[in-house]
């Protein structure tokens, strides 16, 4: 195992242990967590960014979200389908 991976794993375990302390007075605060060496590691930050914000896959097709109907439109159609037919004189 690479030395940098071992250091990163140790730092991650250290942070998790400190966050899982039952006694809130002894538990790591959010400010301390944000300053922890594991969250300051450039390699970890790069990997986290890649996981949280993956690059979009370009297929050339229109995004699925733009083809979806709005919920209001769909509910209006459903209500129209469920309404009883009006009698024609």
PyMOL Python script that loads the backbone (N, CA, C, O; Angstrom):
from pymol import cmd

cmd.read_pdbstr("""\
ATOM      1  N   UNK A   1       0.849  -1.174   0.000  1.00  0.00           N
ATOM      2  CA  UNK A   1       0.000   0.000   0.000  1.00  0.00           C
ATOM      3  C   UNK A   1       0.893   1.235   0.000  1.00  0.00           C
ATOM      4  O   UNK A   1       1.887   1.299   0.724  1.00  0.00           O
ATOM      5  N   UNK A   2       0.528   2.199  -0.811  1.00  0.00           N
ATOM      6  CA  UNK A   2       1.302   3.436  -0.944  1.00  0.00           C
ATOM      7  C   UNK A   2       1.299   4.202   0.380  1.00  0.00           C
ATOM      8  O   UNK A   2       0.312   4.174   1.115  1.00  0.00           O
ATOM      9  N   UNK A   3       2.398   4.879   0.678  1.00  0.00           N
ATOM     10  CA  UNK A   3       2.524   5.641   1.921  1.00  0.00           C
ATOM     11  C   UNK A   3       1.459   6.729   1.993  1.00  0.00           C
ATOM     12  O   UNK A   3       0.875   6.955   3.053  1.00  0.00           O
ATOM     13  N   UNK A   4       1.199   7.414   0.857  1.00  0.00           N
ATOM     14  CA  UNK A   4       0.213   8.497   0.875  1.00  0.00           C
ATOM     15  C   UNK A   4      -1.185   7.960   1.163  1.00  0.00           C
ATOM     16  O   UNK A   4      -1.982   8.642   1.807  1.00  0.00           O
ATOM     17  N   UNK A   5      -1.497   6.747   0.696  1.00  0.00           N
ATOM     18  CA  UNK A   5      -2.798   6.138   0.970  1.00  0.00           C
ATOM     19  C   UNK A   5      -2.901   5.794   2.447  1.00  0.00           C
ATOM     20  O   UNK A   5      -3.947   6.013   3.057  1.00  0.00           O
ATOM     21  N   UNK A   6      -1.839   5.261   3.031  1.00  0.00           N
ATOM     22  CA  UNK A   6      -1.832   4.920   4.456  1.00  0.00           C
ATOM     23  C   UNK A   6      -2.061   6.160   5.307  1.00  0.00           C
ATOM     24  O   UNK A   6      -2.825   6.123   6.272  1.00  0.00           O
ATOM     25  N   UNK A   7      -1.402   7.257   4.953  1.00  0.00           N
ATOM     26  CA  UNK A   7      -1.542   8.503   5.706  1.00  0.00           C
ATOM     27  C   UNK A   7      -2.972   9.010   5.590  1.00  0.00           C
ATOM     28  O   UNK A   7      -3.557   9.451   6.579  1.00  0.00           O
ATOM     29  N   UNK A   8      -3.532   8.951   4.401  1.00  0.00           N
ATOM     30  CA  UNK A   8      -4.892   9.423   4.172  1.00  0.00           C
ATOM     31  C   UNK A   8      -5.898   8.562   4.937  1.00  0.00           C
ATOM     32  O   UNK A   8      -6.842   9.086   5.528  1.00  0.00           O
ATOM     33  N   UNK A   9      -5.700   7.268   4.925  1.00  0.00           N
ATOM     34  CA  UNK A   9      -6.599   6.356   5.647  1.00  0.00           C
ATOM     35  C   UNK A   9      -6.507   6.619   7.149  1.00  0.00           C
ATOM     36  O   UNK A   9      -7.529   6.659   7.834  1.00  0.00           O
ATOM     37  N   UNK A  10      -5.299   6.799   7.659  1.00  0.00           N
ATOM     38  CA  UNK A  10      -5.139   7.098   9.089  1.00  0.00           C
ATOM     39  C   UNK A  10      -5.825   8.401   9.458  1.00  0.00           C
ATOM     40  O   UNK A  10      -6.486   8.486  10.493  1.00  0.00           O
ATOM     41  N   UNK A  11      -5.672   9.421   8.613  1.00  0.00           N
ATOM     42  CA  UNK A  11      -6.301  10.710   8.882  1.00  0.00           C
ATOM     43  C   UNK A  11      -7.825  10.587   8.855  1.00  0.00           C
ATOM     44  O   UNK A  11      -8.510  11.185   9.684  1.00  0.00           O
ATOM     45  N   UNK A  12      -8.353   9.816   7.909  1.00  0.00           N
ATOM     46  CA  UNK A  12      -9.801   9.617   7.823  1.00  0.00           C
ATOM     47  C   UNK A  12     -10.320   8.899   9.067  1.00  0.00           C
ATOM     48  O   UNK A  12     -11.336   9.295   9.639  1.00  0.00           O
ATOM     49  N   UNK A  13      -9.624   7.849   9.480  1.00  0.00           N
ATOM     50  CA  UNK A  13     -10.030   7.113  10.689  1.00  0.00           C
ATOM     51  C   UNK A  13      -9.979   8.011  11.920  1.00  0.00           C
ATOM     52  O   UNK A  13     -10.862   7.957  12.776  1.00  0.00           O
ATOM     53  N   UNK A  14      -8.940   8.832  12.002  1.00  0.00           N
ATOM     54  CA  UNK A  14      -8.804   9.742  13.134  1.00  0.00           C
ATOM     55  C   UNK A  14      -9.987  10.699  13.195  1.00  0.00           C
ATOM     56  O   UNK A  14     -10.557  10.918  14.264  1.00  0.00           O
ATOM     57  N   UNK A  15     -10.356  11.265  12.062  1.00  0.00           N
ATOM     58  CA  UNK A  15     -11.472  12.209  12.040  1.00  0.00           C
ATOM     59  C   UNK A  15     -12.784  11.522  12.396  1.00  0.00           C
ATOM     60  O   UNK A  15     -13.562  12.042  13.196  1.00  0.00           O
ATOM     61  N   UNK A  16     -13.030  10.371  11.811  1.00  0.00           N
ATOM     62  CA  UNK A  16     -14.282   9.644  12.090  1.00  0.00           C
ATOM     63  C   UNK A  16     -14.367   9.284  13.571  1.00  0.00           C
ATOM     64  O   UNK A  16     -15.421   9.446  14.186  1.00  0.00           O
ATOM     65  N   UNK A  17     -13.276   8.801  14.144  1.00  0.00           N
ATOM     66  CA  UNK A  17     -13.278   8.474  15.576  1.00  0.00           C
ATOM     67  C   UNK A  17     -13.629   9.693  16.427  1.00  0.00           C
ATOM     68  O   UNK A  17     -14.396   9.590  17.385  1.00  0.00           O
ATOM     69  N   UNK A  18     -13.068  10.833  16.074  1.00  0.00           N
ATOM     70  CA  UNK A  18     -13.319  12.057  16.841  1.00  0.00           C
ATOM     71  C   UNK A  18     -14.756  12.568  16.656  1.00  0.00           C
ATOM     72  O   UNK A  18     -15.307  13.210  17.550  1.00  0.00           O
ATOM     73  N   UNK A  19     -15.352  12.284  15.508  1.00  0.00           N
ATOM     74  CA  UNK A  19     -16.738  12.694  15.274  1.00  0.00           C
ATOM     75  C   UNK A  19     -17.741  11.746  15.928  1.00  0.00           C
ATOM     76  O   UNK A  19     -18.880  12.134  16.188  1.00  0.00           O
ATOM     77  N   UNK A  20     -17.328  10.517  16.192  1.00  0.00           N
ATOM     78  CA  UNK A  20     -18.237   9.523  16.770  1.00  0.00           C
ATOM     79  C   UNK A  20     -18.198   9.467  18.297  1.00  0.00           C
ATOM     80  O   UNK A  20     -18.814   8.583  18.892  1.00  0.00           O
ATOM     81  N   UNK A  21     -17.498  10.379  18.930  1.00  0.00           N
ATOM     82  CA  UNK A  21     -17.449  10.413  20.395  1.00  0.00           C
ATOM     83  C   UNK A  21     -18.850  10.709  20.917  1.00  0.00           C
ATOM     84  O   UNK A  21     -19.489  11.663  20.471  1.00  0.00           O
ATOM     85  N   UNK A  22     -19.332   9.903  21.855  1.00  0.00           N
ATOM     86  CA  UNK A  22     -20.691  10.040  22.374  1.00  0.00           C
ATOM     87  C   UNK A  22     -20.866  11.335  23.165  1.00  0.00           C
ATOM     88  O   UNK A  22     -21.878  12.017  23.010  1.00  0.00           O
ATOM     89  N   UNK A  23     -19.909  11.679  23.999  1.00  0.00           N
ATOM     90  CA  UNK A  23     -19.995  12.877  24.832  1.00  0.00           C
ATOM     91  C   UNK A  23     -19.817  14.120  23.961  1.00  0.00           C
ATOM     92  O   UNK A  23     -18.734  14.336  23.417  1.00  0.00           O
ATOM     93  N   UNK A  24     -20.872  14.950  23.817  1.00  0.00           N
ATOM     94  CA  UNK A  24     -20.767  16.121  22.936  1.00  0.00           C
ATOM     95  C   UNK A  24     -19.720  17.140  23.373  1.00  0.00           C
ATOM     96  O   UNK A  24     -19.223  17.907  22.549  1.00  0.00           O
ATOM     97  N   UNK A  25     -19.383  17.155  24.649  1.00  0.00           N
ATOM     98  CA  UNK A  25     -18.359  18.106  25.102  1.00  0.00           C
ATOM     99  C   UNK A  25     -16.963  17.671  24.672  1.00  0.00           C
ATOM    100  O   UNK A  25     -16.054  18.498  24.589  1.00  0.00           O
ATOM    101  N   UNK A  26     -16.784  16.372  24.395  1.00  0.00           N
ATOM    102  CA  UNK A  26     -15.484  15.844  23.965  1.00  0.00           C
ATOM    103  C   UNK A  26     -15.432  15.605  22.459  1.00  0.00           C
ATOM    104  O   UNK A  26     -14.359  15.364  21.906  1.00  0.00           O
ATOM    105  N   UNK A  27     -16.591  15.671  21.789  1.00  0.00           N
ATOM    106  CA  UNK A  27     -16.680  15.408  20.358  1.00  0.00           C
ATOM    107  C   UNK A  27     -16.062  16.561  19.565  1.00  0.00           C
ATOM    108  O   UNK A  27     -16.092  17.711  20.002  1.00  0.00           O
ATOM    109  N   UNK A  28     -15.510  16.244  18.410  1.00  0.00           N
ATOM    110  CA  UNK A  28     -14.934  17.243  17.512  1.00  0.00           C
ATOM    111  C   UNK A  28     -16.043  18.171  17.015  1.00  0.00           C
ATOM    112  O   UNK A  28     -17.115  17.708  16.625  1.00  0.00           O
ATOM    113  N   UNK A  29     -15.786  19.471  17.029  1.00  0.00           N
ATOM    114  CA  UNK A  29     -16.773  20.429  16.536  1.00  0.00           C
ATOM    115  C   UNK A  29     -16.710  20.491  15.008  1.00  0.00           C
ATOM    116  O   UNK A  29     -15.763  19.995  14.397  1.00  0.00           O
ATOM    117  N   UNK A  30     -17.715  21.098  14.407  1.00  0.00           N
ATOM    118  CA  UNK A  30     -17.714  21.234  12.955  1.00  0.00           C
ATOM    119  C   UNK A  30     -16.552  22.101  12.483  1.00  0.00           C
ATOM    120  O   UNK A  30     -15.973  21.854  11.424  1.00  0.00           O
ATOM    121  N   UNK A  31     -16.214  23.117  13.273  1.00  0.00           N
ATOM    122  CA  UNK A  31     -15.071  23.960  12.905  1.00  0.00           C
ATOM    123  C   UNK A  31     -13.774  23.150  12.926  1.00  0.00           C
ATOM    124  O   UNK A  31     -12.932  23.280  12.038  1.00  0.00           O
ATOM    125  N   UNK A  32     -13.630  22.311  13.954  1.00  0.00           N
ATOM    126  CA  UNK A  32     -12.434  21.459  14.029  1.00  0.00           C
ATOM    127  C   UNK A  32     -12.422  20.451  12.883  1.00  0.00           C
ATOM    128  O   UNK A  32     -11.369  20.166  12.312  1.00  0.00           O
ATOM    129  N   UNK A  33     -13.585  19.918  12.552  1.00  0.00           N
ATOM    130  CA  UNK A  33     -13.677  18.936  11.468  1.00  0.00           C
ATOM    131  C   UNK A  33     -13.262  19.570  10.138  1.00  0.00           C
ATOM    132  O   UNK A  33     -12.536  18.961   9.352  1.00  0.00           O
ATOM    133  N   UNK A  34     -13.723  20.783   9.901  1.00  0.00           N
ATOM    134  CA  UNK A  34     -13.370  21.450   8.642  1.00  0.00           C
ATOM    135  C   UNK A  34     -11.892  21.794   8.556  1.00  0.00           C
ATOM    136  O   UNK A  34     -11.365  21.969   7.457  1.00  0.00           O
ATOM    137  N   UNK A  35     -11.220  21.894   9.683  1.00  0.00           N
ATOM    138  CA  UNK A  35      -9.792  22.190   9.700  1.00  0.00           C
ATOM    139  C   UNK A  35      -8.931  20.934   9.804  1.00  0.00           C
ATOM    140  O   UNK A  35      -7.704  21.026   9.782  1.00  0.00           O
ATOM    141  N   UNK A  36      -9.557  19.766   9.917  1.00  0.00           N
ATOM    142  CA  UNK A  36      -8.817  18.507  10.084  1.00  0.00           C
ATOM    143  C   UNK A  36      -7.925  18.251   8.873  1.00  0.00           C
ATOM    144  O   UNK A  36      -8.271  18.621   7.750  1.00  0.00           O
ATOM    145  N   UNK A  37      -6.798  17.630   9.100  1.00  0.00           N
ATOM    146  CA  UNK A  37      -5.827  17.370   8.022  1.00  0.00           C
ATOM    147  C   UNK A  37      -6.427  16.536   6.900  1.00  0.00           C
ATOM    148  O   UNK A  37      -6.051  16.713   5.741  1.00  0.00           O
ATOM    149  N   UNK A  38      -7.350  15.632   7.212  1.00  0.00           N
ATOM    150  CA  UNK A  38      -7.946  14.798   6.173  1.00  0.00           C
ATOM    151  C   UNK A  38      -8.739  15.648   5.188  1.00  0.00           C
ATOM    152  O   UNK A  38      -8.699  15.394   3.984  1.00  0.00           O
ATOM    153  N   UNK A  39      -9.450  16.641   5.677  1.00  0.00           N
ATOM    154  CA  UNK A  39     -10.224  17.504   4.785  1.00  0.00           C
ATOM    155  C   UNK A  39      -9.360  18.569   4.114  1.00  0.00           C
ATOM    156  O   UNK A  39      -9.825  19.259   3.207  1.00  0.00           O
ATOM    157  N   UNK A  40      -8.141  18.705   4.539  1.00  0.00           N
ATOM    158  CA  UNK A  40      -7.230  19.675   3.928  1.00  0.00           C
ATOM    159  C   UNK A  40      -6.302  19.023   2.909  1.00  0.00           C
ATOM    160  O   UNK A  40      -5.550  19.721   2.231  1.00  0.00           O
ATOM    161  N   UNK A  41      -6.342  17.708   2.791  1.00  0.00           N
ATOM    162  CA  UNK A  41      -5.476  16.970   1.872  1.00  0.00           C
ATOM    163  C   UNK A  41      -5.892  17.245   0.427  1.00  0.00           C
ATOM    164  O   UNK A  41      -7.037  16.976   0.065  1.00  0.00           O
ATOM    165  N   UNK A  42      -4.990  17.777  -0.410  1.00  0.00           N
ATOM    166  CA  UNK A  42      -5.345  18.119  -1.793  1.00  0.00           C
ATOM    167  C   UNK A  42      -5.859  16.930  -2.612  1.00  0.00           C
ATOM    168  O   UNK A  42      -6.797  17.086  -3.393  1.00  0.00           O
ATOM    169  N   UNK A  43      -5.269  15.764  -2.447  1.00  0.00           N
ATOM    170  CA  UNK A  43      -5.712  14.586  -3.204  1.00  0.00           C
ATOM    171  C   UNK A  43      -7.129  14.192  -2.800  1.00  0.00           C
ATOM    172  O   UNK A  43      -7.947  13.837  -3.648  1.00  0.00           O
ATOM    173  N   UNK A  44      -7.413  14.256  -1.497  1.00  0.00           N
ATOM    174  CA  UNK A  44      -8.746  13.912  -1.017  1.00  0.00           C
ATOM    175  C   UNK A  44      -9.763  14.934  -1.515  1.00  0.00           C
ATOM    176  O   UNK A  44     -10.866  14.563  -1.915  1.00  0.00           O
ATOM    177  N   UNK A  45      -9.405  16.213  -1.494  1.00  0.00           N
ATOM    178  CA  UNK A  45     -10.307  17.254  -1.971  1.00  0.00           C
ATOM    179  C   UNK A  45     -10.627  17.076  -3.460  1.00  0.00           C
ATOM    180  O   UNK A  45     -11.770  17.254  -3.881  1.00  0.00           O
ATOM    181  N   UNK A  46      -9.620  16.729  -4.242  1.00  0.00           N
ATOM    182  CA  UNK A  46      -9.820  16.511  -5.678  1.00  0.00           C
ATOM    183  C   UNK A  46     -10.749  15.324  -5.922  1.00  0.00           C
ATOM    184  O   UNK A  46     -11.643  15.390  -6.766  1.00  0.00           O
ATOM    185  N   UNK A  47     -10.532  14.241  -5.179  1.00  0.00           N
ATOM    186  CA  UNK A  47     -11.382  13.059  -5.332  1.00  0.00           C
ATOM    187  C   UNK A  47     -12.816  13.349  -4.888  1.00  0.00           C
ATOM    188  O   UNK A  47     -13.771  12.923  -5.538  1.00  0.00           O
ATOM    189  N   UNK A  48     -12.961  14.070  -3.786  1.00  0.00           N
ATOM    190  CA  UNK A  48     -14.297  14.414  -3.297  1.00  0.00           C
ATOM    191  C   UNK A  48     -15.030  15.287  -4.319  1.00  0.00           C
ATOM    192  O   UNK A  48     -16.218  15.082  -4.565  1.00  0.00           O
ATOM    193  N   UNK A  49     -14.340  16.245  -4.909  1.00  0.00           N
ATOM    194  CA  UNK A  49     -14.953  17.099  -5.923  1.00  0.00           C
ATOM    195  C   UNK A  49     -15.404  16.268  -7.127  1.00  0.00           C
ATOM    196  O   UNK A  49     -16.487  16.491  -7.669  1.00  0.00           O
ATOM    197  N   UNK A  50     -14.575  15.314  -7.539  1.00  0.00           N
ATOM    198  CA  UNK A  50     -14.921  14.467  -8.680  1.00  0.00           C
ATOM    199  C   UNK A  50     -16.140  13.602  -8.378  1.00  0.00           C
ATOM    200  O   UNK A  50     -16.966  13.360  -9.257  1.00  0.00           O
ATOM    201  N   UNK A  51     -16.253  13.137  -7.135  1.00  0.00           N
ATOM    202  CA  UNK A  51     -17.410  12.317  -6.757  1.00  0.00           C
ATOM    203  C   UNK A  51     -18.678  13.151  -6.622  1.00  0.00           C
ATOM    204  O   UNK A  51     -19.757  12.721  -7.030  1.00  0.00           O
ATOM    205  N   UNK A  52     -18.546  14.339  -6.050  1.00  0.00           N
ATOM    206  CA  UNK A  52     -19.724  15.176  -5.823  1.00  0.00           C
ATOM    207  C   UNK A  52     -20.197  15.878  -7.087  1.00  0.00           C
ATOM    208  O   UNK A  52     -21.395  16.095  -7.267  1.00  0.00           O
ATOM    209  N   UNK A  53     -19.273  16.229  -7.955  1.00  0.00           N
ATOM    210  CA  UNK A  53     -19.607  16.973  -9.164  1.00  0.00           C
ATOM    211  C   UNK A  53     -18.991  16.290 -10.389  1.00  0.00           C
ATOM    212  O   UNK A  53     -18.039  16.807 -10.973  1.00  0.00           O
ATOM    213  N   UNK A  54     -19.531  15.129 -10.780  1.00  0.00           N
ATOM    214  CA  UNK A  54     -18.950  14.421 -11.928  1.00  0.00           C
ATOM    215  C   UNK A  54     -19.170  15.207 -13.218  1.00  0.00           C
ATOM    216  O   UNK A  54     -20.150  15.940 -13.359  1.00  0.00           O
ATOM    217  N   UNK A  55     -18.253  15.042 -14.138  1.00  0.00           N
ATOM    218  CA  UNK A  55     -18.378  15.707 -15.428  1.00  0.00           C
ATOM    219  C   UNK A  55     -19.554  15.090 -16.170  1.00  0.00           C
ATOM    220  O   UNK A  55     -19.701  13.868 -16.185  1.00  0.00           O
ATOM    221  N   UNK A  56     -20.398  15.922 -16.792  1.00  0.00           N
ATOM    222  CA  UNK A  56     -21.550  15.372 -17.513  1.00  0.00           C
ATOM    223  C   UNK A  56     -21.098  14.568 -18.718  1.00  0.00           C
ATOM    224  O   UNK A  56     -20.131  14.924 -19.392  1.00  0.00           O
ATOM    225  N   UNK A  57     -21.797  13.498 -18.976  1.00  0.00           N
ATOM    226  CA  UNK A  57     -21.500  12.642 -20.125  1.00  0.00           C
ATOM    227  C   UNK A  57     -22.239  13.224 -21.318  1.00  0.00           C
ATOM    228  O   UNK A  57     -23.463  13.351 -21.293  1.00  0.00           O
ATOM    229  N   UNK A  58     -21.510  13.575 -22.350  1.00  0.00           N
ATOM    230  CA  UNK A  58     -22.111  14.174 -23.530  1.00  0.00           C
ATOM    231  C   UNK A  58     -22.515  13.087 -24.500  1.00  0.00           C
ATOM    232  O   UNK A  58     -21.664  12.388 -25.049  1.00  0.00           O
ATOM    233  N   UNK A  59     -23.834  12.941 -24.716  1.00  0.00           N
ATOM    234  CA  UNK A  59     -24.334  11.943 -25.660  1.00  0.00           C
ATOM    235  C   UNK A  59     -24.881  12.596 -26.910  1.00  0.00           C
ATOM    236  O   UNK A  59     -25.225  11.915 -27.876  1.00  0.00           O
ATOM    237  N   UNK A  60     -24.962  13.928 -26.895  1.00  0.00           N
ATOM    238  CA  UNK A  60     -25.501  14.632 -28.037  1.00  0.00           C
ATOM    239  C   UNK A  60     -27.016  14.736 -27.987  1.00  0.00           C
ATOM    240  O   UNK A  60     -27.614  15.467 -28.778  1.00  0.00           O
ATOM    241  N   UNK A  61     -27.635  14.023 -27.078  1.00  0.00           N
ATOM    242  CA  UNK A  61     -29.093  14.048 -26.944  1.00  0.00           C
ATOM    243  C   UNK A  61     -29.499  15.160 -25.990  1.00  0.00           C
ATOM    244  O   UNK A  61     -28.692  15.667 -25.211  1.00  0.00           O
ATOM    245  N   UNK A  62     -30.752  15.515 -26.073  1.00  0.00           N
ATOM    246  CA  UNK A  62     -31.298  16.533 -25.176  1.00  0.00           C
ATOM    247  C   UNK A  62     -31.361  15.963 -23.767  1.00  0.00           C
ATOM    248  O   UNK A  62     -31.710  14.794 -23.608  1.00  0.00           O
ATOM    249  N   UNK A  63     -31.036  16.745 -22.735  1.00  0.00           N
ATOM    250  CA  UNK A  63     -31.101  16.238 -21.368  1.00  0.00           C
ATOM    251  C   UNK A  63     -32.513  15.773 -21.025  1.00  0.00           C
ATOM    252  O   UNK A  63     -33.494  16.392 -21.436  1.00  0.00           O
ATOM    253  N   UNK A  64     -32.609  14.689 -20.276  1.00  0.00           N
ATOM    254  CA  UNK A  64     -33.903  14.114 -19.917  1.00  0.00           C
ATOM    255  C   UNK A  64     -34.761  15.096 -19.137  1.00  0.00           C
ATOM    256  O   UNK A  64     -35.980  15.111 -19.301  1.00  0.00           O
ATOM    257  N   UNK A  65     -34.148  15.913 -18.293  1.00  0.00           N
ATOM    258  CA  UNK A  65     -34.922  16.817 -17.452  1.00  0.00           C
ATOM    259  C   UNK A  65     -35.694  17.842 -18.269  1.00  0.00           C
ATOM    260  O   UNK A  65     -36.747  18.295 -17.822  1.00  0.00           O
ATOM    261  N   UNK A  66     -35.213  18.227 -19.452  1.00  0.00           N
ATOM    262  CA  UNK A  66     -35.910  19.232 -20.244  1.00  0.00           C
ATOM    263  C   UNK A  66     -37.103  18.625 -20.980  1.00  0.00           C
ATOM    264  O   UNK A  66     -37.975  19.358 -21.446  1.00  0.00           O
ATOM    265  N   UNK A  67     -37.153  17.316 -21.090  1.00  0.00           N
ATOM    266  CA  UNK A  67     -38.268  16.664 -21.767  1.00  0.00           C
ATOM    267  C   UNK A  67     -39.407  16.327 -20.819  1.00  0.00           C
ATOM    268  O   UNK A  67     -40.506  16.006 -21.271  1.00  0.00           O
ATOM    269  N   UNK A  68     -39.172  16.391 -19.533  1.00  0.00           N
ATOM    270  CA  UNK A  68     -40.202  16.034 -18.559  1.00  0.00           C
ATOM    271  C   UNK A  68     -41.249  17.125 -18.477  1.00  0.00           C
ATOM    272  O   UNK A  68     -40.951  18.313 -18.593  1.00  0.00           O
ATOM    273  N   UNK A  69     -42.479  16.694 -18.275  1.00  0.00           N
ATOM    274  CA  UNK A  69     -43.547  17.664 -18.077  1.00  0.00           C
ATOM    275  C   UNK A  69     -43.547  18.117 -16.635  1.00  0.00           C
ATOM    276  O   UNK A  69     -43.162  17.372 -15.734  1.00  0.00           O
ATOM    277  N   UNK A  70     -43.978  19.330 -16.428  1.00  0.00           N
ATOM    278  CA  UNK A  70     -44.090  19.816 -15.067  1.00  0.00           C
ATOM    279  C   UNK A  70     -45.203  19.069 -14.369  1.00  0.00           C
ATOM    280  O   UNK A  70     -46.150  18.617 -15.013  1.00  0.00           O
ATOM    281  N   UNK A  71     -45.101  18.935 -13.067  1.00  0.00           N
ATOM    282  CA  UNK A  71     -46.078  18.203 -12.268  1.00  0.00           C
ATOM    283  C   UNK A  71     -47.483  18.793 -12.430  1.00  0.00           C
ATOM    284  O   UNK A  71     -48.459  18.046 -12.499  1.00  0.00           O
ATOM    285  N   UNK A  72     -47.596  20.140 -12.491  1.00  0.00           N
ATOM    286  CA  UNK A  72     -48.902  20.776 -12.625  1.00  0.00           C
ATOM    287  C   UNK A  72     -49.569  20.347 -13.924  1.00  0.00           C
ATOM    288  O   UNK A  72     -50.766  20.060 -13.935  1.00  0.00           O
ATOM    289  N   UNK A  73     -48.810  20.299 -15.029  1.00  0.00           N
ATOM    290  CA  UNK A  73     -49.366  19.889 -16.316  1.00  0.00           C
ATOM    291  C   UNK A  73     -49.894  18.468 -16.233  1.00  0.00           C
ATOM    292  O   UNK A  73     -50.985  18.173 -16.720  1.00  0.00           O
ATOM    293  N   UNK A  74     -49.125  17.600 -15.622  1.00  0.00           N
ATOM    294  CA  UNK A  74     -49.506  16.193 -15.508  1.00  0.00           C
ATOM    295  C   UNK A  74     -50.756  16.041 -14.646  1.00  0.00           C
ATOM    296  O   UNK A  74     -51.640  15.255 -14.987  1.00  0.00           O
ATOM    297  N   UNK A  75     -50.848  16.774 -13.537  1.00  0.00           N
ATOM    298  CA  UNK A  75     -52.006  16.683 -12.656  1.00  0.00           C
ATOM    299  C   UNK A  75     -53.249  17.212 -13.348  1.00  0.00           C
ATOM    300  O   UNK A  75     -54.339  16.674 -13.154  1.00  0.00           O
ATOM    301  N   UNK A  76     -53.104  18.261 -14.154  1.00  0.00           N
ATOM    302  CA  UNK A  76     -54.239  18.798 -14.892  1.00  0.00           C
ATOM    303  C   UNK A  76     -54.799  17.790 -15.875  1.00  0.00           C
ATOM    304  O   UNK A  76     -56.015  17.659 -16.010  1.00  0.00           O
ATOM    305  N   UNK A  77     -53.915  17.073 -16.564  1.00  0.00           N
ATOM    306  CA  UNK A  77     -54.352  16.034 -17.492  1.00  0.00           C
ATOM    307  C   UNK A  77     -55.043  14.903 -16.759  1.00  0.00           C
ATOM    308  O   UNK A  77     -56.049  14.373 -17.231  1.00  0.00           O
ATOM    309  N   UNK A  78     -54.507  14.530 -15.603  1.00  0.00           N
ATOM    310  CA  UNK A  78     -55.097  13.447 -14.820  1.00  0.00           C
ATOM    311  C   UNK A  78     -56.500  13.841 -14.359  1.00  0.00           C
ATOM    312  O   UNK A  78     -57.419  13.024 -14.416  1.00  0.00           O
ATOM    313  N   UNK A  79     -56.673  15.081 -13.904  1.00  0.00           N
ATOM    314  CA  UNK A  79     -57.975  15.547 -13.443  1.00  0.00           C
ATOM    315  C   UNK A  79     -58.964  15.565 -14.599  1.00  0.00           C
ATOM    316  O   UNK A  79     -60.132  15.222 -14.417  1.00  0.00           O
ATOM    317  N   UNK A  80     -58.512  15.961 -15.789  1.00  0.00           N
ATOM    318  CA  UNK A  80     -59.390  15.990 -16.959  1.00  0.00           C
ATOM    319  C   UNK A  80     -59.816  14.582 -17.344  1.00  0.00           C
ATOM    320  O   UNK A  80     -60.958  14.382 -17.758  1.00  0.00           O
ATOM    321  N   UNK A  81     -58.936  13.611 -17.221  1.00  0.00           N
ATOM    322  CA  UNK A  81     -59.270  12.227 -17.557  1.00  0.00           C
ATOM    323  C   UNK A  81     -60.256  11.634 -16.560  1.00  0.00           C
ATOM    324  O   UNK A  81     -61.083  10.801 -16.930  1.00  0.00           O
ATOM    325  N   UNK A  82     -60.179  12.056 -15.290  1.00  0.00           N
ATOM    326  CA  UNK A  82     -61.033  11.501 -14.252  1.00  0.00           C
ATOM    327  C   UNK A  82     -62.390  12.191 -14.175  1.00  0.00           C
ATOM    328  O   UNK A  82     -63.317  11.655 -13.566  1.00  0.00           O
ATOM    329  N   UNK A  83     -62.524  13.367 -14.779  1.00  0.00           N
ATOM    330  CA  UNK A  83     -63.786  14.093 -14.714  1.00  0.00           C
ATOM    331  C   UNK A  83     -64.854  13.339 -15.518  1.00  0.00           C
ATOM    332  O   UNK A  83     -64.573  12.806 -16.592  1.00  0.00           O
ATOM    333  N   UNK A  84     -66.087  13.302 -14.981  1.00  0.00           N
ATOM    334  CA  UNK A  84     -67.142  12.614 -15.726  1.00  0.00           C
ATOM    335  C   UNK A  84     -67.470  13.374 -17.014  1.00  0.00           C
ATOM    336  O   UNK A  84     -67.365  14.600 -17.045  1.00  0.00           O
ATOM    337  N   UNK A  85     -67.856  12.684 -18.045  1.00  0.00           N
ATOM    338  CA  UNK A  85     -68.164  13.368 -19.308  1.00  0.00           C
ATOM    339  C   UNK A  85     -69.378  14.274 -19.122  1.00  0.00           C
ATOM    340  O   UNK A  85     -70.311  13.935 -18.394  1.00  0.00           O
ATOM    341  N   UNK A  86     -69.356  15.413 -19.778  1.00  0.00           N
ATOM    342  CA  UNK A  86     -70.478  16.339 -19.694  1.00  0.00           C
ATOM    343  C   UNK A  86     -71.510  15.928 -20.734  1.00  0.00           C
ATOM    344  O   UNK A  86     -71.162  15.635 -21.878  1.00  0.00           O
ATOM    345  N   UNK A  87     -72.783  15.906 -20.337  1.00  0.00           N
ATOM    346  CA  UNK A  87     -73.828  15.486 -21.307  1.00  0.00           C
ATOM    347  C   UNK A  87     -73.985  16.519 -22.412  1.00  0.00           C
ATOM    348  O   UNK A  87     -73.944  17.723 -22.158  1.00  0.00           O
ATOM    349  N   UNK A  88     -74.162  16.048 -23.622  1.00  0.00           N
ATOM    350  CA  UNK A  88     -74.368  16.911 -24.794  1.00  0.00           C
ATOM    351  C   UNK A  88     -75.862  16.975 -25.076  1.00  0.00           C
ATOM    352  O   UNK A  88     -76.507  15.931 -25.176  1.00  0.00           O
ATOM    353  N   UNK A  89     -76.436  18.180 -25.209  1.00  0.00           N
ATOM    354  CA  UNK A  89     -77.879  18.272 -25.473  1.00  0.00           C
ATOM    355  C   UNK A  89     -78.250  17.874 -26.880  1.00  0.00           C
ATOM    356  O   UNK A  89     -79.427  17.904 -27.240  1.00  0.00           O
TER     357      UNK A  89
END
""", "prot")
cmd.dss("prot")
cmd.show_as("cartoon", "prot")
cmd.util.cbc("prot")
cmd.orient("prot")
